[in-house]
């Protein structure tokens, strides 16, 4: 486990893909346990066995999660605005508009 000049420790997994040496960080030392780091390493090895670059897969997963999170925030905002409008329209003592 390499230690930086600032004293932080990072668990890493070195591998070779398509003839190039690559590095996959599995997380900072006290936060990611040895068991967790080994699980991430084993997952990366399974991807390599299937001829998939683990770092490319991880980046694609991050992009997917970001898009889902942004889409969810947009949807929640629309639902909240619609819900607030419905609550305001049916509040007690508030005249209702009837459209015919």
Beta strands, then each sheet from edge to edge (+ up, - down):
strand 1: 2-3
strand 2: 9-17
strand 3: 20-28
sheet 1: 1+ 2- 3+
end
